[in-house]
Amino acid sequence: MNDIGTHLLLFAITGFVIVVLSSLFSESEDSAAFKTIPRRLVYFFIGCGAVAGVMLVLEHTVASIN
């Protein structure tokens, strides 16, 4: 975890590409797709954060070895 900044940056870039491509493929018009990108980015990163939070809680409570 020494280079957490690098990993977060790479995750942000990859997430951005995923959201942009899914927006462009889901909308028939590009202008409508570009308008939905900010909302989709927020939902994507909040969803990923929620999944990571649940995984950390489960790791701490269920999978911890003391």
Buried (B, 14 or more C-beta within 10 A) or exposed (E): EEEEEEEEEEEEEEBBEEBBEBBEEEBEEEEEBEEBBEEBBEEBBEEEEEEEEEEEEEEEEEEEEE
